Amino acid sequence: MSFALLGLILSAVFVSQADSSDARALLGEVMSGADLDAGAIDAFHAAFRVVILTCAALAVLAGVIGGLT
């Protein structure tokens, strides 16, 4: 379930950053390695950064909770 939530976060951030009418299809093209414009790649990098920061924040939270128990 956690992977599904991370995928949802990646998709939502990418769609909000990409200036395309069909951003979900564009996300699939970026993830498949297609040669696209810099805007799409920058939107993917921003979305991936959010996913990594979300994982880091949840790891810190787990560490704090584990330390308190």
C-alpha positions as CSV (number, residue, x, y, z in Angstrom):
1,M,0.0,0.0,0.0
2,S,2.9,2.4,0.7
3,F,4.1,2.0,-2.9
4,A,0.7,2.8,-4.2
5,L,0.7,6.0,-2.1
6,L,4.1,7.0,-3.3
7,G,3.0,6.4,-6.9
8,L,-0.1,8.6,-6.3
9,I,2.1,11.3,-4.9
10,L,4.5,11.1,-7.9
11,S,1.6,11.2,-10.3
12,A,-0.2,14.1,-8.6
13,V,2.9,16.3,-8.3
14,F,3.9,15.5,-11.9
15,V,0.4,16.4,-13.3
16,S,0.4,19.6,-11.4
17,Q,3.9,20.6,-12.6
18,A,3.7,19.4,-16.3
19,D,2.1,21.8,-18.7
20,S,0.4,19.2,-20.9
21,S,-3.2,18.4,-21.6
22,D,-2.4,14.6,-21.2
23,A,0.1,14.7,-18.4
24,R,-0.5,11.1,-17.2
25,A,0.5,9.8,-20.6
26,L,3.5,12.1,-20.6
27,L,4.5,10.7,-17.2
28,G,4.5,7.2,-18.7
29,E,6.7,8.4,-21.6
30,V,9.1,10.0,-19.2
31,M,9.3,6.9,-17.0
32,S,9.9,4.7,-20.1
33,G,12.9,6.8,-21.0
34,A,11.5,8.6,-24.0
35,D,13.5,11.6,-25.3
36,L,11.2,14.5,-24.3
37,D,11.5,18.2,-23.7
38,A,13.2,19.7,-20.7
39,G,9.9,20.8,-19.1
40,A,8.6,17.3,-18.8
41,I,11.9,16.0,-17.4
42,D,12.0,18.9,-14.9
43,A,8.5,18.1,-13.8
44,F,9.5,14.5,-13.2
45,H,12.5,15.5,-11.2
46,A,10.4,17.8,-9.0
47,A,7.9,15.0,-8.5
48,F,10.6,12.4,-7.7
49,R,12.2,14.9,-5.2
50,V,8.8,15.1,-3.4
51,V,8.6,11.4,-3.2
52,I,12.1,11.0,-1.8
53,L,11.5,13.8,0.7
54,T,8.2,12.1,1.8
55,C,10.1,8.8,2.3
56,A,12.8,10.6,4.4
57,A,10.2,12.4,6.5
58,L,8.3,9.2,7.2
59,A,11.6,7.5,8.1
60,V,12.4,10.3,10.6
61,L,8.9,10.0,12.0
62,A,9.3,6.2,12.4
63,G,12.6,6.8,14.2
64,V,11.1,9.3,16.6
65,I,8.2,7.0,17.4
66,G,10.5,4.1,17.8
67,G,12.7,6.1,20.1
68,L,9.8,7.1,22.2
69,T,8.5,3.6,22.8
